[in-house]
C-alpha cells in the first residue's frame, strides 16, 4: 500500500504513490492559486491554536498569504489564534487546522531565516508561497500505507502522464523507479 508496480513497453515501473500524488496536488494548487485565492470552508466552530506573542504579531503580516491559501485566522486573546475558515481541499482530506497553522508558522520561520538580504521581497514571497503549497500538497496527499481502489490507482497513474515534472515530487524525490527489460534480463541471468 505504498508502491504501485506496473509495466510499460520499456520495462517495470515502480511508483511511490505518496510522492506522485504530492506532485499532482502541488501542480493543481499552483494552477489554482494562479487564478486567485484558494477556496475555503468556514468552520462551524473556530479551531484555536495556542500562540506565542511573536506569532500573534506576525499574523497581520501573514494576512496576504493566509488569504491567498484560503485560511481565515485572527487573534483570539493574548495567547491564541482562531482559525475561522480553512482551505476546502485540506478540510476534505482531514488535515487538522491547528496542526497546519503550527506547521505554517514553522515554515515561515524557516523561510525568514533562509531569506537572503539581497533577495527581492517579491521573489521571497513567491518562494514562500511555493513552499506553503508544497506543504499543503504533502499534507493532503495519499500517505504510504493508504489503500487505493483500482479506480484510484488508475487515475493516479493516468495523472502521472498528464502532469509536468511528474518524475519528482516537489521535494525532489523520485516518484518512479524504472527497471528496463535489459536490466531485468541481467537480474535473471538472461543477458
NUMARSE-801591 format. One line per field, with one value per residue: residue in three letters; z, x, y of N, C-alpha, C in turn. Coordinates in Angstrom, 1 decimal, m for minus. Last residue first. Layout:
// residues N
residu = c(ALA|...)
n_zz = c(Z|...)
n_xx = c(X|...)
n_yy = c(Y|...)
ca_zz = c(Z|...)
ca_xx = c(X|...)
ca_yy = c(Y|...)
c_zz = c(Z|...)
c_xx = c(X|...)
c_yy = c(Y|...)
END
This chain:
// residues 191
residu = c(UNK|UNK|UNK|UNK|UNK|UNK|UNK|UNK|UNK|UNK|UNK|UNK|UNK|UNK|UNK|UNK|UNK|UNK|UNK|UNK|UNK|UNK|UNK|UNK|UNK|UNK|UNK|UNK|UNK|UNK|UNK|UNK|UNK|UNK|UNK|UNK|UNK|UNK|UNK|UNK|UNK|UNK|UNK|UNK|UNK|UNK|UNK|UNK|UNK|UNK|UNK|UNK|UNK|UNK|UNK|UNK|UNK|UNK|UNK|UNK|UNK|UNK|UNK|UNK|UNK|UNK|UNK|UNK|UNK|UNK|UNK|UNK|UNK|UNK|UNK|UNK|UNK|UNK|UNK|UNK|UNK|UNK|UNK|UNK|UNK|UNK|UNK|UNK|UNK|UNK|UNK|UNK|UNK|UNK|UNK|UNK|UNK|UNK|UNK|UNK|UNK|UNK|UNK|UNK|UNK|UNK|UNK|UNK|UNK|UNK|UNK|UNK|UNK|UNK|UNK|UNK|UNK|UNK|UNK|UNK|UNK|UNK|UNK|UNK|UNK|UNK|UNK|UNK|UNK|UNK|UNK|UNK|UNK|UNK|UNK|UNK|UNK|UNK|UNK|UNK|UNK|UNK|UNK|UNK|UNK|UNK|UNK|UNK|UNK|UNK|UNK|UNK|UNK|UNK|UNK|UNK|UNK|UNK|UNK|UNK|UNK|UNK|UNK|UNK|UNK|UNK|UNK|UNK|UNK|UNK|UNK|UNK|UNK|UNK|UNK|UNK|UNK|UNK|UNK|UNK|UNK|UNK|UNK|UNK|UNK|UNK|UNK|UNK|UNK|UNK|UNK)
n_zz = c(m19.7|m17.9|m15.1|m14.0|m14.2|m17.0|m17.5|m16.2|m17.9|m20.3|m19.4|m16.7|m14.0|m12.6|m10.2|m9.4|m8.1|m6.3|m4.6|m4.6|m3.4|m5.3|m6.9|m10.3|m12.7|m13.4|m14.9|m15.5|m15.9|m17.3|m16.4|m13.8|m14.2|m14.5|m11.9|m10.6|m11.9|m11.0|m8.3|m8.2|m9.2|m7.3|m4.2|m1.9|1.4|2.7|2.9|2.5|1.7|m0.6|0.4|2.2|2.9|0.4|m0.3|1.8|1.2|m1.4|m0.6|0.8|m1.2|m2.8|m1.0|m0.7|m3.4|m3.4|m1.4|m2.7|m4.9|m3.5|m2.3|m3.5|m1.6|0.1|2.4|2.0|4.0|6.0|8.0|6.7|6.4|9.1|9.6|7.9|9.0|11.5|10.6|9.5|11.7|12.9|11.0|11.0|13.6|13.2|11.1|9.9|7.0|5.6|3.0|3.2|4.1|1.9|0.1|1.5|4.0|6.4|8.9|11.5|14.0|16.4|18.6|21.8|23.9|24.2|21.6|19.0|15.8|13.1|9.7|7.0|4.2|1.4|0.4|0.4|3.1|4.0|2.6|3.8|6.6|7.8|9.2|11.2|12.6|14.1|16.7|17.2|17.2|19.4|21.5|20.4|20.8|20.4|18.2|17.5|15.1|15.5|14.3|11.6|9.2|5.8|3.4|0.4|m2.5|m3.0|m5.1|m8.6|m10.4|m9.1|m7.5|m9.5|m10.1|m7.6|m7.2|m9.3|m8.4|m5.9|m6.8|m8.1|m6.0|m4.3|m5.9|m6.0|m3.2|m2.7|m4.4|m6.3|m8.7|m10.9|m13.9|m16.2|m19.7|m22.0|m22.1|m18.7|m15.5|m12.0|m8.6|m6.3|m2.7|m0.5|0.0)
n_xx = c(21.0|19.8|19.8|18.0|19.3|19.3|16.6|16.3|17.8|16.2|13.8|14.6|12.9|12.4|10.6|9.0|9.4|12.3|12.3|11.8|9.7|7.6|8.8|9.4|8.1|6.4|6.6|3.1|0.8|m0.1|1.0|0.0|m2.7|m2.7|m2.2|m4.5|m6.4|m5.7|m6.1|m8.9|m9.7|m8.8|m8.3|m5.6|m4.7|m1.8|0.9|1.8|m1.1|m2.1|m1.8|m2.0|0.6|1.7|0.3|1.2|3.9|3.6|2.5|4.7|6.6|5.3|5.3|8.1|8.7|7.2|8.5|11.0|10.3|9.5|11.9|15.0|17.8|19.7|19.4|17.7|16.0|16.1|14.5|12.1|11.7|11.4|9.0|7.2|7.2|6.0|3.5|2.7|2.5|0.3|m1.6|m1.9|m2.8|m5.3|m6.7|m5.8|m7.1|m9.1|m9.6|m11.3|m9.5|m8.0|m10.0|m10.7|m8.7|m10.9|m11.8|m10.9|m8.8|m7.5|m4.9|m3.7|m3.0|m4.9|m7.4|m7.3|m6.5|m7.5|m7.8|m8.6|m7.1|m6.5|m4.2|m4.6|m4.8|m2.2|m0.8|m1.8|m1.2|1.2|1.1|m0.7|0.9|3.0|2.0|1.4|4.1|5.1|3.6|2.4|m0.7|m2.8|m5.6|m8.8|m11.2|m14.6|m17.2|m17.6|m15.5|m15.8|m13.4|m12.2|m10.2|m7.4|m7.4|m6.4|m5.0|m2.8|m4.0|m4.3|m1.6|m0.8|m2.5|m1.6|1.0|0.4|m0.9|1.2|3.1|1.6|1.3|4.1|4.5|2.6|3.3|6.0|6.1|8.0|7.9|9.6|9.8|8.9|6.2|5.4|3.9|3.9|3.3|3.2|3.6|2.1|0.8)
n_yy = c(m12.2|m13.7|m13.4|m11.7|m9.3|m9.0|m8.6|m6.2|m4.5|m4.8|m3.6|m1.4|m0.2|2.9|4.6|7.7|10.0|11.1|14.2|17.0|18.0|17.6|14.5|13.7|13.2|15.2|17.6|17.9|15.4|13.2|10.8|10.8|10.4|7.7|6.9|7.9|6.3|3.7|4.0|4.4|1.9|0.2|2.1|2.2|2.5|3.9|3.5|6.8|8.9|11.3|14.8|16.8|17.4|18.0|20.3|22.1|22.2|23.5|25.9|26.8|27.1|29.0|31.2|31.6|32.4|34.8|36.2|36.4|38.0|40.3|41.2|39.9|39.3|40.2|38.8|35.7|33.5|31.7|32.8|32.8|30.1|29.3|30.7|29.5|26.9|27.5|28.3|25.9|24.2|25.5|25.2|22.3|21.8|23.2|21.8|18.7|17.3|15.8|16.5|18.6|20.6|20.9|22.0|24.4|25.9|27.5|29.9|30.5|29.9|32.0|32.0|33.2|34.9|37.0|36.4|35.6|36.9|34.8|33.5|31.8|30.6|30.5|31.4|34.2|34.7|34.1|36.1|38.5|37.9|38.1|40.4|39.5|37.6|38.4|38.6|35.9|35.0|36.4|35.3|32.1|30.3|27.6|27.7|26.6|26.7|27.8|25.9|25.5|27.2|27.6|26.8|28.3|28.3|30.4|33.4|32.9|31.5|30.5|28.6|26.6|25.9|25.0|22.8|21.1|20.7|19.4|17.1|15.8|15.5|13.8|11.5|10.8|10.3|8.2|6.1|5.5|2.9|1.2|m0.5|m2.5|m1.6|m0.4|m0.5|m1.0|m2.0|m1.5|m1.2|1.2|1.4|1.2|m1.2)
ca_zz = c(m20.6|m19.3|m15.8|m14.0|m12.9|m16.3|m18.1|m15.7|m16.5|m20.3|m19.8|m18.1|m14.4|m13.7|m10.5|m10.0|m7.9|m7.4|m4.5|m5.4|m2.6|m5.1|m6.0|m9.0|m12.3|m12.6|m13.8|m15.8|m15.0|m17.6|m17.8|m14.0|m13.9|m15.7|m12.9|m10.2|m12.0|m12.5|m8.8|m7.7|m9.9|m8.6|m5.1|m3.0|0.4|2.4|3.6|2.4|2.5|m0.2|m0.5|1.7|4.0|1.2|m1.1|1.7|2.4|m1.2|m1.5|1.5|m0.1|m3.3|m1.5|0.4|m2.9|m4.3|m1.2|m1.4|m5.1|m4.4|m1.5|m3.6|m2.3|m1.2|2.5|1.8|3.1|4.8|8.3|7.0|5.2|8.3|10.4|7.7|7.7|11.5|11.4|8.6|10.6|13.6|11.3|9.8|13.2|14.3|11.0|11.1|7.6|7.0|3.2|2.7|5.0|3.0|m0.2|1.3|2.6|6.1|7.6|11.2|12.5|16.0|17.3|21.0|23.6|24.3|23.0|19.9|17.3|13.8|11.1|7.7|5.7|1.9|0.5|m0.8|2.2|4.5|2.3|2.3|6.1|7.0|8.1|10.3|12.0|12.7|16.0|17.1|16.2|18.1|21.2|21.1|20.0|21.4|18.4|18.3|15.6|15.2|15.5|12.4|10.2|7.1|4.1|1.8|m1.9|m2.9|m3.8|m7.5|m10.9|m10.2|m6.9|m8.8|m11.1|m8.2|m6.3|m9.3|m9.7|m6.0|m6.0|m8.8|m7.2|m3.9|m5.6|m7.2|m4.0|m2.0|m4.5|m4.9|m8.4|m9.5|m13.3|m15.0|m18.5|m21.6|m23.2|m19.9|m16.6|m13.3|m9.6|m7.3|m4.1|m0.6|0.0)
ca_xx = c(21.8|19.4|20.9|17.6|19.0|20.6|17.2|15.6|18.2|17.6|13.8|14.4|13.8|12.2|11.9|9.0|8.1|11.7|12.4|12.9|10.9|8.1|7.8|9.9|9.1|5.8|7.6|4.5|1.3|m0.6|1.3|1.4|m2.3|m3.0|m1.2|m3.2|m6.5|m5.6|m4.8|m8.0|m10.1|m8.3|m9.0|m6.3|m5.2|m3.2|0.1|2.3|0.1|m2.2|m1.6|m3.2|m0.3|2.2|0.2|m0.3|3.5|4.3|1.7|3.5|6.9|5.6|4.1|7.3|9.3|6.8|7.1|10.9|10.9|8.6|10.7|13.9|16.7|19.8|19.1|19.0|15.9|16.8|15.9|12.7|11.8|12.5|10.2|7.6|7.7|7.4|4.4|2.8|3.5|1.6|m1.2|m1.5|m1.5|m4.4|m6.3|m6.2|m6.0|m8.9|m8.5|m11.8|m10.6|m7.4|m9.4|m11.7|m8.8|m9.7|m12.0|m12.3|m8.9|m8.7|m5.3|m4.3|m2.2|m3.5|m6.9|m8.5|m6.1|m7.4|m7.4|m9.1|m7.1|m7.8|m4.3|m4.3|m6.0|m3.3|m0.5|m2.0|m2.6|1.0|2.0|m1.1|m0.4|3.2|2.5|0.3|3.1|5.7|3.4|3.3|0.2|m2.0|m4.2|m8.0|m10.1|m13.1|m16.6|m18.7|m15.6|m16.0|m14.6|m12.1|m11.5|m8.0|m7.3|m7.0|m6.3|m2.6|m3.6|m5.5|m2.5|m0.1|m2.6|m3.0|0.8|1.2|m1.6|0.0|3.4|2.0|0.1|3.4|5.3|2.6|2.0|5.7|5.6|7.6|7.9|8.8|10.1|10.3|6.9|5.2|4.9|3.2|4.2|2.4|4.2|2.9|0.0)
ca_yy = c(m11.4|m14.0|m14.1|m13.1|m9.7|m9.2|m9.8|m7.3|m4.7|m5.2|m5.0|m1.7|m1.3|2.0|4.0|6.4|9.4|10.5|12.8|16.5|18.0|18.9|15.2|14.0|12.3|14.1|17.2|18.3|16.4|14.5|11.2|10.8|11.8|8.5|6.6|8.4|7.7|4.0|3.7|5.5|3.2|0.1|1.2|2.8|1.6|4.1|2.6|5.5|8.5|9.9|13.6|16.3|17.0|16.9|19.1|21.7|21.7|22.1|25.0|26.6|26.2|27.6|30.6|31.2|31.2|33.7|35.9|35.8|36.6|39.6|40.7|40.9|38.7|40.7|40.2|36.5|34.6|31.4|32.6|34.1|30.9|28.8|31.0|30.9|27.1|26.9|29.3|27.1|23.9|25.4|26.5|23.0|21.3|23.6|23.2|19.4|17.9|15.6|15.5|17.4|20.1|20.4|20.7|23.3|25.5|26.6|29.2|30.5|29.6|31.3|32.4|32.2|33.8|37.3|36.6|35.3|36.8|36.1|33.4|33.0|30.5|30.1|29.9|33.5|34.9|33.4|34.7|38.2|38.0|36.9|40.4|40.5|37.2|38.1|39.8|36.9|34.5|36.6|36.8|33.0|31.1|28.4|27.3|27.5|25.9|28.1|26.5|25.7|26.2|28.2|26.3|27.9|28.2|29.1|32.7|33.6|32.1|31.4|29.9|27.2|26.4|26.1|24.0|21.6|21.3|20.6|18.1|16.1|16.3|15.1|12.3|11.1|11.2|9.5|6.7|5.9|4.3|1.2|0.9|m2.4|m2.5|m0.3|m1.2|m0.4|m2.1|m1.6|m1.8|0.6|1.4|2.4|0.0)
c_zz = c(m20.4|m20.2|m17.2|m14.8|m12.9|m14.9|m17.4|m16.2|m15.9|m18.8|m19.8|m18.3|m15.8|m13.8|m11.6|m10.2|m8.5|m7.1|m5.8|m5.4|m3.4|m4.2|m5.8|m8.2|m10.9|m12.1|m12.9|m14.6|m15.4|m16.9|m18.1|m15.4|m14.1|m15.5|m14.2|m11.3|m11.7|m12.7|m10.3|m8.2|m9.5|m9.4|m6.5|m3.8|m0.7|1.3|3.4|3.4|2.2|0.6|0.2|0.8|3.4|2.2|m0.3|0.9|2.4|0.1|m1.4|0.7|0.7|m2.2|m2.0|0.0|m1.6|m3.9|m2.1|m1.1|m3.8|m4.6|m2.3|m2.8|m2.3|m2.0|1.1|1.8|3.1|3.8|7.0|7.3|5.5|7.1|9.6|8.5|7.4|10.1|11.3|9.3|9.7|12.6|12.0|10.1|11.9|13.9|12.0|11.0|8.8|7.6|4.7|2.8|4.5|4.0|1.0|1.0|2.4|4.7|7.2|9.8|12.3|14.5|16.9|19.6|22.7|23.9|23.0|21.3|18.0|15.2|11.8|9.2|6.2|3.4|1.1|m0.8|0.9|3.6|2.8|1.9|4.6|6.3|7.2|9.1|10.9|11.9|14.5|16.4|16.1|17.0|19.8|20.7|20.9|20.6|19.5|18.5|16.3|15.8|15.1|13.7|11.1|8.1|5.5|2.3|m0.5|m2.2|m3.8|m6.2|m9.8|m10.7|m7.9|m8.2|m10.5|m9.3|m7.0|m8.4|m9.8|m7.3|m6.0|m8.1|m8.0|m5.0|m5.1|m6.9|m5.2|m2.8|m3.8|m4.9|m6.9|m9.1|m11.9|m14.4|m17.4|m20.5|m22.9|m21.0|m17.8|m14.3|m10.9|m8.3|m5.0|m2.1|0.0)
c_xx = c(23.3|20.2|20.5|18.6|18.6|20.3|18.5|16.2|17.5|18.1|15.2|14.3|13.6|13.3|11.6|10.5|8.1|10.3|11.8|13.1|12.1|9.4|8.4|8.8|9.7|6.9|7.1|5.4|2.8|0.1|0.9|1.8|m0.7|m2.6|m1.5|m2.2|m5.1|m5.6|m4.7|m6.5|m9.1|m8.6|m8.4|m7.1|m5.9|m3.6|m1.4|1.4|0.5|m0.9|m1.8|m3.0|m1.6|1.2|0.6|m0.4|2.0|3.9|2.3|2.6|5.6|5.9|4.3|6.0|8.5|7.4|6.7|9.5|10.8|9.1|9.8|12.7|15.6|18.6|19.0|18.6|17.2|16.9|16.8|14.2|12.4|12.7|11.4|8.8|8.1|8.0|5.8|3.7|3.7|2.7|0.1|m0.9|m1.0|m3.0|m5.3|m5.7|m6.4|m7.6|m8.2|m10.9|m11.1|m8.4|m8.6|m11.0|m9.7|m9.9|m10.7|m12.7|m10.4|m8.7|m6.5|m4.8|m2.8|m2.5|m5.4|m8.1|m7.4|m7.0|m7.2|m8.7|m7.6|m8.0|m5.6|m4.5|m5.8|m4.5|m1.7|m1.7|m2.7|m0.4|1.8|m0.2|m0.8|2.0|2.6|0.7|1.9|4.7|4.0|3.0|1.2|m0.9|m3.6|m6.6|m9.1|m12.2|m15.1|m18.3|m16.8|m16.2|m14.7|m13.5|m11.3|m9.3|m7.9|m6.8|m6.9|m3.8|m3.2|m5.1|m3.7|m1.0|m2.0|m3.2|m0.6|0.9|m0.9|m0.8|2.1|2.4|0.5|2.1|4.6|3.3|2.0|4.4|5.4|7.3|7.3|9.0|9.1|10.7|8.4|6.1|4.5|4.3|3.4|3.4|3.2|3.4|0.8)
c_yy = c(m11.5|m13.1|m14.5|m13.9|m11.2|m9.8|m10.1|m8.6|m5.9|m5.5|m5.6|m3.2|m1.6|1.0|3.0|5.9|8.0|9.9|12.2|15.0|17.5|19.0|16.7|14.7|12.5|13.1|16.1|17.9|16.7|15.6|12.6|11.3|11.9|9.9|7.4|8.1|8.3|5.5|4.1|5.3|4.3|1.4|1.2|1.7|2.4|3.2|2.8|4.6|7.1|9.6|12.3|15.1|16.4|16.4|17.9|20.4|21.2|21.5|23.6|25.6|25.9|26.7|29.2|30.5|30.7|32.4|34.8|35.3|35.8|38.1|39.9|40.3|39.8|40.3|40.8|37.9|35.4|32.5|32.3|33.9|32.2|29.6|30.5|31.3|28.6|27.1|28.8|28.1|25.2|25.1|26.5|24.4|22.1|23.1|23.7|20.9|18.8|16.2|15.3|16.2|18.8|19.8|20.1|22.0|24.3|26.2|28.5|29.9|29.5|31.1|31.5|32.9|32.8|36.2|36.8|35.4|36.5|35.8|34.8|32.7|31.8|29.9|29.5|32.0|34.1|33.5|33.9|36.8|37.8|36.9|39.2|40.6|38.2|37.8|39.6|38.1|35.4|36.2|37.1|34.4|31.9|29.1|28.2|26.9|26.8|27.0|26.7|26.4|26.5|27.1|27.0|27.5|27.8|29.2|31.3|32.9|32.9|32.1|30.9|28.5|27.1|26.7|25.2|22.8|21.9|21.4|19.4|17.2|16.7|16.0|13.7|11.9|11.7|10.6|8.1|6.7|4.4|2.7|0.7|m1.0|m2.3|m1.2|m1.2|m1.1|m1.3|m1.8|m2.0|0.1|0.7|2.5|1.3)
END
